[in-house]
Amino acid sequence: MLIKSIAAGLAGTALLATVAFAQSPPAQSPTATTDKAPTAAATTTTSASNEWRASKMSGLKVYNDANENIGSINDLLMDKSGAIKIAVIGVGGFLGMGEHLVAVPYEKLKFADEAVAYSGTGTGMSPGGAKPPASTTTGAATGTDKTATTPTKPSKTWYPDHAVFNASKDELKNMPEFKYSE
């Protein structure tokens, strides 16, 4: 019984496949393709310069004017015309747990391509919580020491290094929590 149903299934598949292969595309007259004006998609450029990818903005760190890490961008909200109006910033928490979401006007954010400058004062930690880049020496004790340099950001990465918003972390935590309405 099982063999008969498998054979029937294979026969049906073969019949459908032959019908699909037997179909040919409709013939077009040669004048139909030459008389058409170019479409808008054919005349626009396919490259962009000085633009940022929206997909790279999620997770972008946000600092205040004192170079303190105050959160990261979780989402960007736009109006029906496509203009970005609100940035949803996640403040506090650890690995997404206990994070407080706040909505800030997008035009209040400033974006920077350069990394946050380390001032060298304080606890020896950078504003992002990591140790500042240090020069280290490598090589044997033969006097051929080489100083290691920190890698620089490529000139075109399609996203800014960070955003700046003029508020402290406590001020953002005291803002009303943003919730997505359904």
ChimeraX commands (.cxc) that place a marker at each C-alpha (Angstrom):
marker #1 position 0.00,0.00,0.00 radius 0.5
marker #1 position 2.83,2.39,0.88 radius 0.5
marker #1 position 4.62,1.66,-2.38 radius 0.5
marker #1 position 1.46,2.45,-4.41 radius 0.5
marker #1 position 1.03,5.84,-2.71 radius 0.5
marker #1 position 4.70,6.72,-3.25 radius 0.5
marker #1 position 4.43,5.73,-6.93 radius 0.5
marker #1 position 1.26,7.81,-7.32 radius 0.5
marker #1 position 2.99,10.81,-5.72 radius 0.5
marker #1 position 5.98,10.50,-8.03 radius 0.5
marker #1 position 3.74,10.20,-11.10 radius 0.5
marker #1 position 1.81,13.31,-10.09 radius 0.5
marker #1 position 5.01,15.25,-9.53 radius 0.5
marker #1 position 6.31,14.18,-12.95 radius 0.5
marker #1 position 3.08,15.33,-14.62 radius 0.5
marker #1 position 3.21,18.74,-12.94 radius 0.5
marker #1 position 6.86,19.16,-13.84 radius 0.5
marker #1 position 6.22,18.45,-17.53 radius 0.5
marker #1 position 3.40,21.00,-17.61 radius 0.5
marker #1 position 5.67,23.62,-16.03 radius 0.5
marker #1 position 8.51,22.93,-18.48 radius 0.5
marker #1 position 6.16,22.94,-21.46 radius 0.5
marker #1 position 5.07,26.50,-20.80 radius 0.5
marker #1 position 6.98,29.10,-22.73 radius 0.5
marker #1 position 7.15,32.81,-21.94 radius 0.5
marker #1 position 4.83,35.01,-24.00 radius 0.5
marker #1 position 6.42,36.34,-27.15 radius 0.5
marker #1 position 7.20,40.05,-27.14 radius 0.5
marker #1 position 7.40,42.13,-30.22 radius 0.5
marker #1 position 10.78,43.77,-30.84 radius 0.5
marker #1 position 9.18,47.22,-30.88 radius 0.5
marker #1 position 7.69,46.76,-27.43 radius 0.5
marker #1 position 11.09,46.88,-25.75 radius 0.5
marker #1 position 12.59,49.69,-27.82 radius 0.5
marker #1 position 9.68,52.12,-27.58 radius 0.5
marker #1 position 9.59,52.21,-23.76 radius 0.5
marker #1 position 11.12,55.13,-21.91 radius 0.5
marker #1 position 13.62,54.25,-19.20 radius 0.5
marker #1 position 12.04,53.72,-15.81 radius 0.5
marker #1 position 12.96,55.72,-12.74 radius 0.5
marker #1 position 14.80,52.76,-11.28 radius 0.5
marker #1 position 17.01,52.54,-14.35 radius 0.5
marker #1 position 18.02,56.21,-14.16 radius 0.5
marker #1 position 18.84,56.45,-10.45 radius 0.5
marker #1 position 22.30,55.81,-9.07 radius 0.5
marker #1 position 23.09,52.66,-7.19 radius 0.5
marker #1 position 25.77,54.14,-4.95 radius 0.5
marker #1 position 25.53,56.57,-2.08 radius 0.5
marker #1 position 28.08,58.74,-0.39 radius 0.5
marker #1 position 27.89,60.44,2.99 radius 0.5
marker #1 position 24.91,58.29,3.97 radius 0.5
marker #1 position 24.48,56.03,7.01 radius 0.5
marker #1 position 22.79,52.64,7.06 radius 0.5
marker #1 position 19.78,52.53,9.37 radius 0.5
marker #1 position 20.49,48.89,10.19 radius 0.5
marker #1 position 23.82,49.92,11.75 radius 0.5
marker #1 position 22.22,52.54,14.02 radius 0.5
marker #1 position 20.66,49.97,16.34 radius 0.5
marker #1 position 23.07,49.35,19.22 radius 0.5
marker #1 position 25.01,52.57,18.61 radius 0.5
marker #1 position 26.38,53.89,21.91 radius 0.5
marker #1 position 25.11,57.22,23.17 radius 0.5
marker #1 position 27.35,59.53,25.21 radius 0.5
marker #1 position 26.63,62.84,26.91 radius 0.5
marker #1 position 28.66,66.04,26.55 radius 0.5
marker #1 position 31.00,64.84,29.36 radius 0.5
marker #1 position 31.86,61.70,27.31 radius 0.5
marker #1 position 29.97,59.42,29.72 radius 0.5
marker #1 position 28.24,56.40,28.19 radius 0.5
marker #1 position 24.54,56.92,28.93 radius 0.5
marker #1 position 22.98,54.15,26.83 radius 0.5
marker #1 position 22.52,52.86,23.31 radius 0.5
marker #1 position 20.04,53.31,20.47 radius 0.5
marker #1 position 17.50,50.48,20.42 radius 0.5
marker #1 position 15.20,51.70,17.67 radius 0.5
marker #1 position 14.40,54.60,15.37 radius 0.5
marker #1 position 10.79,55.63,14.79 radius 0.5
marker #1 position 9.70,57.54,11.69 radius 0.5
marker #1 position 6.58,59.25,10.49 radius 0.5
marker #1 position 4.58,58.12,7.47 radius 0.5
marker #1 position 6.68,60.21,5.10 radius 0.5
marker #1 position 9.83,58.32,6.17 radius 0.5
marker #1 position 11.46,61.06,8.26 radius 0.5
marker #1 position 13.02,59.78,11.50 radius 0.5
marker #1 position 11.34,61.53,14.43 radius 0.5
marker #1 position 12.22,59.56,17.60 radius 0.5
marker #1 position 15.20,57.60,18.84 radius 0.5
marker #1 position 14.45,54.94,21.45 radius 0.5
marker #1 position 17.43,54.72,23.81 radius 0.5
marker #1 position 18.05,51.89,26.26 radius 0.5
marker #1 position 19.46,53.11,29.56 radius 0.5
marker #1 position 20.93,50.99,32.33 radius 0.5
marker #1 position 20.46,47.31,32.74 radius 0.5
marker #1 position 22.87,44.49,32.10 radius 0.5
marker #1 position 22.72,42.43,28.90 radius 0.5
marker #1 position 19.25,43.80,28.18 radius 0.5
marker #1 position 17.86,42.90,31.61 radius 0.5
marker #1 position 16.46,45.82,33.60 radius 0.5
marker #1 position 16.94,48.21,30.71 radius 0.5
marker #1 position 14.84,51.39,30.78 radius 0.5
marker #1 position 13.68,52.56,27.33 radius 0.5
marker #1 position 13.18,56.28,26.74 radius 0.5
marker #1 position 12.10,58.17,23.62 radius 0.5
marker #1 position 14.07,61.27,22.69 radius 0.5
marker #1 position 13.57,63.58,19.71 radius 0.5
marker #1 position 15.90,62.47,16.92 radius 0.5
marker #1 position 16.95,66.03,16.10 radius 0.5
marker #1 position 18.40,66.37,19.63 radius 0.5
marker #1 position 21.00,63.67,18.87 radius 0.5
marker #1 position 24.36,64.65,17.40 radius 0.5
marker #1 position 26.46,62.03,15.65 radius 0.5
marker #1 position 30.24,61.76,15.62 radius 0.5
marker #1 position 32.51,59.80,13.32 radius 0.5
marker #1 position 35.52,59.99,15.64 radius 0.5
marker #1 position 35.88,57.74,18.68 radius 0.5
marker #1 position 35.25,59.18,22.13 radius 0.5
marker #1 position 38.44,60.84,23.37 radius 0.5
marker #1 position 39.94,59.47,26.56 radius 0.5
marker #1 position 40.99,62.24,28.93 radius 0.5
marker #1 position 43.45,60.17,30.97 radius 0.5
marker #1 position 42.04,61.30,34.33 radius 0.5
marker #1 position 39.91,59.43,36.81 radius 0.5
marker #1 position 39.90,55.70,37.48 radius 0.5
marker #1 position 41.81,54.58,34.41 radius 0.5
marker #1 position 38.64,53.49,32.65 radius 0.5
marker #1 position 37.29,55.01,29.47 radius 0.5
marker #1 position 33.71,56.35,29.33 radius 0.5
marker #1 position 32.58,53.08,27.71 radius 0.5
marker #1 position 33.90,51.06,30.66 radius 0.5
marker #1 position 36.91,49.56,28.90 radius 0.5
marker #1 position 40.49,50.38,29.66 radius 0.5
marker #1 position 42.00,53.05,27.44 radius 0.5
marker #1 position 44.22,51.87,24.61 radius 0.5
marker #1 position 47.75,51.51,25.87 radius 0.5
marker #1 position 50.97,51.39,23.95 radius 0.5
marker #1 position 52.66,48.08,24.43 radius 0.5
marker #1 position 56.02,46.90,23.32 radius 0.5
marker #1 position 56.64,43.58,21.69 radius 0.5
marker #1 position 59.75,41.77,20.58 radius 0.5
marker #1 position 62.81,40.19,22.12 radius 0.5
marker #1 position 65.12,41.88,24.60 radius 0.5
marker #1 position 67.59,42.57,21.81 radius 0.5
marker #1 position 66.65,46.23,21.44 radius 0.5
marker #1 position 64.33,45.65,18.48 radius 0.5
marker #1 position 61.17,46.68,20.33 radius 0.5
marker #1 position 58.19,47.77,18.30 radius 0.5
marker #1 position 55.35,49.92,19.60 radius 0.5
marker #1 position 51.91,48.50,18.87 radius 0.5
marker #1 position 49.34,50.93,17.58 radius 0.5
marker #1 position 45.61,50.77,17.99 radius 0.5
marker #1 position 43.67,50.12,14.80 radius 0.5
marker #1 position 41.99,53.13,13.27 radius 0.5
marker #1 position 38.42,53.19,12.05 radius 0.5
marker #1 position 38.13,52.86,8.26 radius 0.5
marker #1 position 37.30,56.10,6.49 radius 0.5
marker #1 position 33.90,54.87,5.27 radius 0.5
marker #1 position 32.02,52.53,7.58 radius 0.5
marker #1 position 28.43,53.51,6.68 radius 0.5
marker #1 position 27.61,54.37,10.29 radius 0.5
marker #1 position 28.78,56.90,12.89 radius 0.5
marker #1 position 31.02,55.95,15.80 radius 0.5
marker #1 position 28.58,57.18,18.46 radius 0.5
marker #1 position 25.76,59.60,19.22 radius 0.5
marker #1 position 25.77,62.48,21.69 radius 0.5
marker #1 position 22.73,63.49,23.75 radius 0.5
marker #1 position 22.95,66.26,26.34 radius 0.5
marker #1 position 21.68,64.45,29.45 radius 0.5
marker #1 position 23.08,62.36,32.27 radius 0.5
marker #1 position 22.28,58.70,32.75 radius 0.5
marker #1 position 20.16,59.57,35.81 radius 0.5
marker #1 position 18.19,62.18,33.84 radius 0.5
marker #1 position 17.41,59.60,31.18 radius 0.5
marker #1 position 16.40,57.01,33.80 radius 0.5
marker #1 position 14.01,59.57,35.32 radius 0.5
marker #1 position 12.31,60.19,31.97 radius 0.5
marker #1 position 9.01,58.37,31.36 radius 0.5
marker #1 position 9.54,54.83,30.13 radius 0.5
marker #1 position 8.79,54.29,26.46 radius 0.5
marker #1 position 6.47,51.40,25.60 radius 0.5
marker #1 position 5.43,50.24,22.17 radius 0.5
marker #1 position 1.65,50.50,21.94 radius 0.5
marker #1 position -0.20,47.79,20.10 radius 0.5
marker link #1:1,2 radius 0.2
marker link #1:2,3 radius 0.2
marker link #1:3,4 radius 0.2
marker link #1:4,5 radius 0.2
marker link #1:5,6 radius 0.2
marker link #1:6,7 radius 0.2
marker link #1:7,8 radius 0.2
marker link #1:8,9 radius 0.2
marker link #1:9,10 radius 0.2
marker link #1:10,11 radius 0.2
marker link #1:11,12 radius 0.2
marker link #1:12,13 radius 0.2
marker link #1:13,14 radius 0.2
marker link #1:14,15 radius 0.2
marker link #1:15,16 radius 0.2
marker link #1:16,17 radius 0.2
marker link #1:17,18 radius 0.2
marker link #1:18,19 radius 0.2
marker link #1:19,20 radius 0.2
marker link #1:20,21 radius 0.2
marker link #1:21,22 radius 0.2
marker link #1:22,23 radius 0.2
marker link #1:23,24 radius 0.2
marker link #1:24,25 radius 0.2
marker link #1:25,26 radius 0.2
marker link #1:26,27 radius 0.2
marker link #1:27,28 radius 0.2
marker link #1:28,29 radius 0.2
marker link #1:29,30 radius 0.2
marker link #1:30,31 radius 0.2
marker link #1:31,32 radius 0.2
marker link #1:32,33 radius 0.2
marker link #1:33,34 radius 0.2
marker link #1:34,35 radius 0.2
marker link #1:35,36 radius 0.2
marker link #1:36,37 radius 0.2
marker link #1:37,38 radius 0.2
marker link #1:38,39 radius 0.2
marker link #1:39,40 radius 0.2
marker link #1:40,41 radius 0.2
marker link #1:41,42 radius 0.2
marker link #1:42,43 radius 0.2
marker link #1:43,44 radius 0.2
marker link #1:44,45 radius 0.2
marker link #1:45,46 radius 0.2
marker link #1:46,47 radius 0.2
marker link #1:47,48 radius 0.2
marker link #1:48,49 radius 0.2
marker link #1:49,50 radius 0.2
marker link #1:50,51 radius 0.2
marker link #1:51,52 radius 0.2
marker link #1:52,53 radius 0.2
marker link #1:53,54 radius 0.2
marker link #1:54,55 radius 0.2
marker link #1:55,56 radius 0.2
marker link #1:56,57 radius 0.2
marker link #1:57,58 radius 0.2
marker link #1:58,59 radius 0.2
marker link #1:59,60 radius 0.2
marker link #1:60,61 radius 0.2
marker link #1:61,62 radius 0.2
marker link #1:62,63 radius 0.2
marker link #1:63,64 radius 0.2
marker link #1:64,65 radius 0.2
marker link #1:65,66 radius 0.2
marker link #1:66,67 radius 0.2
marker link #1:67,68 radius 0.2
marker link #1:68,69 radius 0.2
marker link #1:69,70 radius 0.2
marker link #1:70,71 radius 0.2
marker link #1:71,72 radius 0.2
marker link #1:72,73 radius 0.2
marker link #1:73,74 radius 0.2
marker link #1:74,75 radius 0.2
marker link #1:75,76 radius 0.2
marker link #1:76,77 radius 0.2
marker link #1:77,78 radius 0.2
marker link #1:78,79 radius 0.2
marker link #1:79,80 radius 0.2
marker link #1:80,81 radius 0.2
marker link #1:81,82 radius 0.2
marker link #1:82,83 radius 0.2
marker link #1:83,84 radius 0.2
marker link #1:84,85 radius 0.2
marker link #1:85,86 radius 0.2
marker link #1:86,87 radius 0.2
marker link #1:87,88 radius 0.2
marker link #1:88,89 radius 0.2
marker link #1:89,90 radius 0.2
marker link #1:90,91 radius 0.2
marker link #1:91,92 radius 0.2
marker link #1:92,93 radius 0.2
marker link #1:93,94 radius 0.2
marker link #1:94,95 radius 0.2
marker link #1:95,96 radius 0.2
marker link #1:96,97 radius 0.2
marker link #1:97,98 radius 0.2
marker link #1:98,99 radius 0.2
marker link #1:99,100 radius 0.2
marker link #1:100,101 radius 0.2
marker link #1:101,102 radius 0.2
marker link #1:102,103 radius 0.2
marker link #1:103,104 radius 0.2
marker link #1:104,105 radius 0.2
marker link #1:105,106 radius 0.2
marker link #1:106,107 radius 0.2
marker link #1:107,108 radius 0.2
marker link #1:108,109 radius 0.2
marker link #1:109,110 radius 0.2
marker link #1:110,111 radius 0.2
marker link #1:111,112 radius 0.2
marker link #1:112,113 radius 0.2
marker link #1:113,114 radius 0.2
marker link #1:114,115 radius 0.2
marker link #1:115,116 radius 0.2
marker link #1:116,117 radius 0.2
marker link #1:117,118 radius 0.2
marker link #1:118,119 radius 0.2
marker link #1:119,120 radius 0.2
marker link #1:120,121 radius 0.2
marker link #1:121,122 radius 0.2
marker link #1:122,123 radius 0.2
marker link #1:123,124 radius 0.2
marker link #1:124,125 radius 0.2
marker link #1:125,126 radius 0.2
marker link #1:126,127 radius 0.2
marker link #1:127,128 radius 0.2
marker link #1:128,129 radius 0.2
marker link #1:129,130 radius 0.2
marker link #1:130,131 radius 0.2
marker link #1:131,132 radius 0.2
marker link #1:132,133 radius 0.2
marker link #1:133,134 radius 0.2
marker link #1:134,135 radius 0.2
marker link #1:135,136 radius 0.2
marker link #1:136,137 radius 0.2
marker link #1:137,138 radius 0.2
marker link #1:138,139 radius 0.2
marker link #1:139,140 radius 0.2
marker link #1:140,141 radius 0.2
marker link #1:141,142 radius 0.2
marker link #1:142,143 radius 0.2
marker link #1:143,144 radius 0.2
marker link #1:144,145 radius 0.2
marker link #1:145,146 radius 0.2
marker link #1:146,147 radius 0.2
marker link #1:147,148 radius 0.2
marker link #1:148,149 radius 0.2
marker link #1:149,150 radius 0.2
marker link #1:150,151 radius 0.2
marker link #1:151,152 radius 0.2
marker link #1:152,153 radius 0.2
marker link #1:153,154 radius 0.2
marker link #1:154,155 radius 0.2
marker link #1:155,156 radius 0.2
marker link #1:156,157 radius 0.2
marker link #1:157,158 radius 0.2
marker link #1:158,159 radius 0.2
marker link #1:159,160 radius 0.2
marker link #1:160,161 radius 0.2
marker link #1:161,162 radius 0.2
marker link #1:162,163 radius 0.2
marker link #1:163,164 radius 0.2
marker link #1:164,165 radius 0.2
marker link #1:165,166 radius 0.2
marker link #1:166,167 radius 0.2
marker link #1:167,168 radius 0.2
marker link #1:168,169 radius 0.2
marker link #1:169,170 radius 0.2
marker link #1:170,171 radius 0.2
marker link #1:171,172 radius 0.2
marker link #1:172,173 radius 0.2
marker link #1:173,174 radius 0.2
marker link #1:174,175 radius 0.2
marker link #1:175,176 radius 0.2
marker link #1:176,177 radius 0.2
marker link #1:177,178 radius 0.2
marker link #1:178,179 radius 0.2
marker link #1:179,180 radius 0.2
marker link #1:180,181 radius 0.2
marker link #1:181,182 radius 0.2
view
